Amino acid sequence: MSQADGDVGQGGPLASILAQWRTARPDLDASPMAVCGAVWRAGDRLRLGVAENLAGADLDFAGFDVLMTLRRQGERGGSLTPSELAKDMMLSTSAMTNRLDRLEKRGLIVRQADPQDRRSLRIVLTDEGFALIERLVVSHVAAEERLIARLDENERALLKALLAKVAAGEGE
């Protein structure tokens, strides 16, 4: 990792921040700031890389997430109820409704009556929505590969495991 990447060990920006805290508050171990700062910087870089991929499609992360969730349901993209989508994406049903409204207005999804339960709706990709997500999933994976290309297979596995521990709240 280079200094520009903020590597604490190489004297990058995070090392400078820690040195400033050591001076301002020598009683405080500010080293967690360096770890969290590095994660946030990496996350920002990843978000920007993914956003660049979506820019030409006039699609935000929220809509992209819905289309990706529907597409991975099957070969032609399956259907899910709005509640199933919300649960899969860890969202409230009201947040899901807003996303679905925008996608439906663009003609990327349709709400269809559920043949098993006429009180319920199923969300389905339209042909246009399917074609868009088919194109985007390929460029999305390629963009993510470029973003993590510096990591070998072992480093990727280690990073994934370490971030999973942080996400699970280990050490709290």
C-alpha positions as CSV (number, residue, x, y, z in Angstrom):
1,M,0.0,0.0,0.0
2,S,1.4,3.4,-0.9
3,Q,1.5,6.6,1.1
4,A,-1.3,7.9,-1.0
5,D,-3.5,5.0,0.1
6,G,-3.1,6.1,3.7
7,D,-1.0,3.2,5.0
8,V,-0.1,4.0,8.6
9,G,3.1,2.1,8.3
10,Q,4.3,4.1,5.4
11,G,3.7,7.5,6.9
12,G,0.6,8.3,4.9
13,P,-2.3,10.6,6.0
14,L,-3.5,8.3,8.7
15,A,-0.1,8.1,10.3
16,S,0.0,11.9,10.4
17,I,-3.5,12.0,12.0
18,L,-2.3,9.5,14.7
19,A,0.8,11.6,15.3
20,Q,-1.3,14.7,15.8
21,W,-3.5,12.8,18.3
22,R,-0.5,11.5,20.2
23,T,0.6,15.1,20.7
24,A,-2.9,16.5,21.4
25,R,-4.0,13.6,23.7
26,P,-1.0,11.4,24.7
27,D,-3.3,9.6,27.2
28,L,-5.5,8.3,24.3
29,D,-4.8,5.3,22.1
30,A,-6.1,6.6,18.8
31,S,-5.0,3.6,16.8
32,P,-8.7,2.5,16.2
33,M,-9.1,5.7,14.2
34,A,-6.4,4.5,11.7
35,V,-8.2,1.1,11.2
36,C,-11.6,2.7,10.8
37,G,-10.2,5.5,8.6
38,A,-8.6,2.9,6.3
39,V,-11.9,1.0,6.1
40,W,-13.9,4.2,5.3
41,R,-11.4,5.3,2.7
42,A,-11.5,1.9,1.0
43,G,-15.3,1.9,1.2
44,D,-15.5,5.3,-0.4
45,R,-13.2,4.2,-3.2
46,L,-15.3,1.1,-3.8
47,R,-18.6,3.1,-3.7
48,L,-17.2,5.5,-6.3
49,G,-16.0,2.7,-8.5
50,V,-19.4,1.1,-8.5
51,A,-21.2,4.5,-9.0
52,E,-19.1,5.1,-12.1
53,N,-20.3,1.8,-13.5
54,L,-23.9,2.8,-12.8
55,A,-23.6,6.4,-14.1
56,G,-24.3,5.6,-17.7
57,A,-27.4,3.6,-16.8
58,D,-29.0,6.5,-14.9
59,L,-29.5,4.1,-12.0
60,D,-28.7,4.7,-8.3
61,F,-27.4,2.1,-5.8
62,A,-31.0,1.5,-4.4
63,G,-32.4,0.7,-7.8
64,F,-29.4,-1.4,-8.8
65,D,-29.7,-3.4,-5.6
66,V,-33.4,-4.2,-6.4
67,L,-32.6,-5.3,-9.9
68,M,-29.6,-7.4,-8.8
69,T,-31.7,-9.1,-6.1
70,L,-34.5,-9.9,-8.7
71,R,-31.9,-11.1,-11.3
72,R,-30.2,-13.6,-8.9
73,Q,-33.5,-15.3,-8.3
74,G,-33.2,-17.4,-11.4
75,E,-32.1,-17.8,-15.0
76,R,-34.6,-15.2,-16.3
77,G,-34.8,-13.4,-13.0
78,G,-37.5,-14.6,-10.6
79,S,-40.1,-12.8,-8.7
80,L,-40.4,-11.8,-5.1
81,T,-43.0,-10.0,-3.1
82,P,-42.2,-6.5,-1.9
83,S,-41.8,-8.0,1.6
84,E,-39.4,-10.7,0.5
85,L,-37.4,-8.1,-1.4
86,A,-37.3,-5.8,1.7
87,K,-36.2,-8.7,3.9
88,D,-33.5,-9.9,1.5
89,M,-32.2,-6.4,1.2
90,M,-32.6,-5.6,4.9
91,L,-34.9,-2.6,4.3
92,S,-38.2,-1.3,5.6
93,T,-41.2,-2.0,3.4
94,S,-41.7,1.8,3.0
95,A,-38.2,2.2,1.7
96,M,-38.8,-0.7,-0.7
97,T,-42.1,0.8,-1.9
98,N,-40.2,4.0,-3.0
99,R,-37.6,2.0,-4.8
100,L,-40.2,-0.1,-6.6
101,D,-42.2,3.0,-7.6
102,R,-39.1,4.6,-9.3
103,L,-38.2,1.3,-11.1
104,E,-41.7,0.7,-12.2
105,K,-42.0,4.3,-13.6
106,R,-38.8,3.6,-15.6
107,G,-40.3,0.4,-17.0
108,L,-37.7,-1.8,-15.4
109,I,-40.0,-3.8,-13.2
110,V,-43.7,-4.6,-13.0
111,R,-46.0,-5.6,-10.1
112,Q,-48.0,-8.6,-10.9
113,A,-50.8,-10.4,-9.0
114,D,-49.5,-13.4,-7.2
115,P,-51.1,-16.5,-8.7
116,Q,-50.8,-18.3,-5.3
117,D,-52.3,-15.4,-3.3
118,R,-54.5,-12.8,-5.0
119,R,-54.0,-10.4,-2.1
120,S,-50.3,-10.2,-2.8
121,L,-48.1,-8.8,-5.6
122,R,-44.9,-10.2,-7.1
123,I,-42.2,-8.0,-8.5
124,V,-40.8,-9.1,-11.8
125,L,-38.2,-7.7,-14.1
126,T,-39.5,-6.4,-17.5
127,D,-37.5,-7.3,-20.6
128,E,-35.9,-3.8,-20.4
129,G,-35.0,-4.3,-16.8
130,F,-33.6,-7.8,-17.4
131,A,-31.5,-6.5,-20.4
132,L,-30.2,-3.6,-18.3
133,I,-29.2,-5.8,-15.3
134,E,-27.7,-8.5,-17.6
135,R,-25.4,-5.8,-19.0
136,L,-24.7,-4.1,-15.6
137,V,-23.9,-7.3,-13.7
138,V,-21.0,-8.0,-16.1
139,S,-19.6,-4.5,-15.9
140,H,-20.2,-4.5,-12.2
141,V,-18.2,-7.6,-11.5
142,A,-15.4,-6.2,-13.9
143,A,-15.4,-2.9,-12.0
144,E,-15.2,-4.6,-8.6
145,E,-12.3,-6.9,-9.9
146,R,-10.4,-3.8,-11.0
147,L,-11.0,-2.2,-7.6
148,I,-9.5,-5.2,-5.7
149,A,-7.0,-6.3,-8.3
150,R,-4.0,-5.6,-6.0
151,L,-5.2,-8.3,-3.6
152,D,-4.2,-11.9,-4.3
153,E,-6.7,-14.8,-3.5
154,N,-5.4,-15.2,0.1
155,E,-5.5,-11.5,0.8
156,R,-9.1,-11.4,-0.5
157,A,-10.1,-14.2,1.7
158,L,-8.4,-12.7,4.8
159,L,-9.9,-9.3,4.1
160,K,-13.4,-10.8,3.7
161,A,-13.0,-12.7,7.0
162,L,-11.7,-9.7,8.9
163,L,-14.5,-7.4,7.7
164,A,-17.1,-10.1,8.5
165,K,-15.8,-10.1,12.1
166,V,-16.1,-6.3,12.3
167,A,-19.6,-6.4,10.7
168,A,-20.7,-9.1,13.2
169,G,-19.6,-6.8,16.1
170,E,-16.7,-9.0,17.3
171,G,-15.0,-7.5,20.3
172,E,-18.0,-5.5,21.6
